[in-house]
Amino acid sequence: RSIRELQERLKANRGTTGLHQIVDRGERLAVDLGFKLYWPLTAEQAKRFAKGDIVRIASDDSLRLAEHATKAELFTYAATLRRVVDGDTLVVALEVSPGVIIEQKLRLRGLDCPEMSTPEGKAAKRFVDALVAKTTAVIINTSKPDKYDRYLADVFLMTDSGEVFLNNHLIENGHAVRKDAADFGDNWGFK
């Protein structure tokens, strides 16, 4: 078997866009938008919702309880790819709530591509650039930041031929190797 066949695949973290959790910020309850962004609840909203509730924010800024949603579905966003930095790093614009866009540099979770100073690193970037050129929509699921303060992400690219889980696609095509937190000497929190 080839090294590609032996590479362990990642279990994709694919949540649901538009879901957020109510958190207690000390002074009052707020909607956790992700990326250390919080939207404080009004006094009226605080009467209707409790810490831990999962909600959707409507375009009119009203909140709706997402009754059957789970924590596993959180921190998933529609995104626009701004730039491919290298094989495992992207700059994206994410809609964290209706009309609120934030630009972030994201690191693909659970893998490592060769450095850009190598021919293999340049090939990995070209591979991602070519795939991104065929992309019609992007969904990102994020987790905690790495030691360089880049949020870790599972990236799903929608193309005319279906959805591509970019993280595994890089591994399957020989442009990345699987790496866990301990391999990086980091506290990335994935397995």
Salt bridges, closest charged atoms under 4 A:
GLU8 OE2 - ARG178 NH2 3.94
ASP88 OD2 - ARG107 NH2 3.43
GLU103 OE1 - ARG82 NE 3.22
ASP112 OD1 - ARG107 NH2 3.12
ASP112 OD2 - LYS179 NZ 3.53
ASP129 OD2 - LYS125 NZ 2.94
ASP146 OD2 - ARG150 NH2 2.77
ASP154 OD1 - ARG109 NE 2.69
GLU163 OE1 - ARG14 NH2 2.90
GLU172 OE2 - ARG9 NE 3.37
ASP180 OD1 - ARG178 NH2 3.14
